[in-house]
């Protein structure tokens, strides 16, 4: 039972971090119809900035600057590379392909800078642990749950109670109609990309924190595990992204935790478990857990 509870807590913490990343996929898709395959590179960029700046600025200062810089970079990529291609459905498909090229460029440069090193982000939790009854939990995991919950709550409030959130929801329903109603789609897109970049930079801290060894050049690839979470939720549903992230996080943690009992599935099954869950769910609900009936299949 202790092992099970430990895996469940670890899965919830991992799912909370995945939710930050998955929300980035969702807000960009809602605002522009673009699947941002450069999201993992933005996450790695934010983590790298935190790692190289924390000695001079302290953890809080480095993280704040990394979040702002990553948000600005994401907004600039959309403004100067993607929006020039237009904002209709056909352009969104082309822009999705462009994000693959952006990802390759960013990942190549960051991999060159990081090399084979493991970078510490200077987080204040270190390798400290807390005993919760029979379960011992890393403080970084508890921080991931608390911080992610607060940030996700703030993002949902942004969607619900601000004019930008209303504009985003209108754009998600019909880009052309939203434009005719006077909504400035370029501003909605810019806000979505900046928000996604900021969330990615924040997620990097917890993906590189203990019990992970630190930030490495492959850390950005972990963001791809949040992609099935976004798909599971219906891709255009923030609530679905949250539910899908928790499901993916729990699945991954339980599969890794019980790897010895599941050896028949292969040693690396934990890496593909999120995609296996995604395929199983989509076989039953092709539009995702929270996808509306009649929505286009992804």
Buried (B, 14 or more C-beta within 10 A) or exposed (E): EEEEBBBBBBBBBBBBBBBBBBBBBBBBBBBBBBBBBBBBBBBBBBBBBBBBBBEEBEBEEBBBBBBBBBBBBBBBBBBEBBBEBEBEEEBBBEBBEBBEEBBEEBBEEBBEEBEEEBBBBBBEBEEEBEEEEEBEBBBBBBBBBEBBEEBBEEBBEBBEEEEBBBBBBBBBEEBEEBBEEEBEBBEBBBBBBBBBBBBBBBBBBBBBBBEBEBBBBEBBBBBBBBBBBBBBBBBBBBBBBBBBBBBBBBBBBBBBBBBEEBEEBEEEBBBBBBBBBBEEBBEEEEBBBBBEEEBEEB
